[in-house]
Amino acid sequence: MLHFEANRIAPARAAISGIAGCFVLLLTLTSCGVISARMYDNEKGAVAEVRTIQTAQTRYFAQSGRWARSLKELESAHMIDTELLSGHRAGYRYELTQTESGYTISATPNAFNESGSRSFYSDQTMVIHEHRGPTVATAGDPALPPER
């Protein structure tokens, strides 16, 4: 009789193991989808923030005859909010750097392949360039299509 019960328990254990394996696979696929959706939202937000900085720079130039040298200058002129001034928002970090001919804007993921998989670059030409990969985007990277 003990032999009969052991034969009934083994298939039940196998079924439970199979169900548990499917559950783990489902959780893995779901979390990958959630991470991908979050990265997409972060990247979309990063492009919007670069455009915000571009617009602020254009307004600043129109008012003062020169480009702002930092995010702090744009915030002091009430052209960006204090959260963007911090240089960190929604999984990305932002830098505004003065150059001889104008300025550069860079947006890079805080954690590559977690908060984003692309970095973005722009300057006074108002073109946004993207780089897919862990290095920082430059003017030599492909340009995003203009916003419609």
Backbone hydrogen bonds, N-H to C=O, Kabsch-Sander energy under -0.5 kcal/mol:
donor,donor_aa,acceptor,acceptor_aa,energy
5,E,1,M,-2.0
6,A,2,L,-2.0
7,N,3,H,-1.7
8,R,4,F,-1.0
9,I,5,E,-1.7
10,A,6,A,-1.9
12,A,8,R,-0.9
13,R,9,I,-2.5
14,A,10,A,-2.2
15,A,11,P,-2.4
16,I,12,A,-2.4
17,S,13,R,-2.5
18,G,14,A,-2.4
19,I,15,A,-2.5
20,A,16,I,-2.6
21,G,17,S,-2.4
22,C,18,G,-2.2
23,F,19,I,-2.3
24,V,20,A,-2.4
25,L,21,G,-2.3
26,L,22,C,-2.6
27,L,23,F,-2.5
28,T,24,V,-2.3
29,L,25,L,-2.6
30,T,26,L,-2.5
31,S,27,L,-2.6
32,C,28,T,-2.1
33,G,29,L,-2.0
34,V,30,T,-2.3
35,I,31,S,-2.5
36,S,32,C,-2.5
37,A,33,G,-2.4
38,R,34,V,-2.5
39,M,35,I,-2.8
40,Y,36,S,-2.4
41,D,37,A,-2.3
42,N,38,R,-2.7
43,E,39,M,-2.9
44,K,40,Y,-2.6
45,G,41,D,-2.4
46,A,42,N,-2.3
47,V,43,E,-2.1
48,A,44,K,-1.8
49,E,45,G,-2.3
50,V,46,A,-2.3
51,R,47,V,-2.2
52,T,48,A,-2.0
53,I,49,E,-2.4
54,Q,50,V,-2.5
55,T,51,R,-2.6
56,A,52,T,-2.4
57,Q,53,I,-2.6
58,T,54,Q,-2.3
59,R,55,T,-2.4
60,Y,56,A,-2.7
61,F,57,Q,-2.8
62,A,58,T,-2.1
63,Q,59,R,-1.8
64,S,60,Y,-2.7
65,G,61,F,-2.5
74,L,70,S,-1.5
75,E,71,L,-2.5
76,S,72,K,-2.8
77,A,73,E,-1.5
78,H,75,E,-1.9
79,M,74,L,-2.8
80,I,74,L,-0.7
85,L,81,D,-1.8
86,S,82,T,-1.4
87,G,84,L,-1.6
88,H,83,E,-0.7
89,R,92,Y,-2.5
92,Y,89,R,-1.7
93,R,108,T,-2.6
94,Y,87,G,-2.7
95,E,106,S,-2.2
97,T,104,T,-2.6
98,Q,69,R,-0.5
99,T,102,G,-2.4
104,T,97,T,-2.4
105,I,122,S,-3.0
106,S,95,E,-2.3
107,A,120,F,-2.4
108,T,93,R,-2.2
110,N,91,G,-3.0
113,N,116,G,-2.8
114,E,111,A,-2.2
114,E,116,G,-0.5
115,S,111,A,-2.7
116,G,111,A,-0.9
119,S,131,H,-2.3
120,F,107,A,-2.7
121,Y,129,H,-2.2
122,S,105,I,-2.0
123,D,127,V,-0.5
124,Q,103,Y,-0.8
126,M,123,D,-2.4
129,H,121,Y,-3.2
129,H,127,V,-0.5
130,E,142,P,-2.6
131,H,119,S,-2.4
133,G,117,S,-1.7
133,G,131,H,-0.8
141,D,138,T,-1.6
144,L,128,I,-3.5
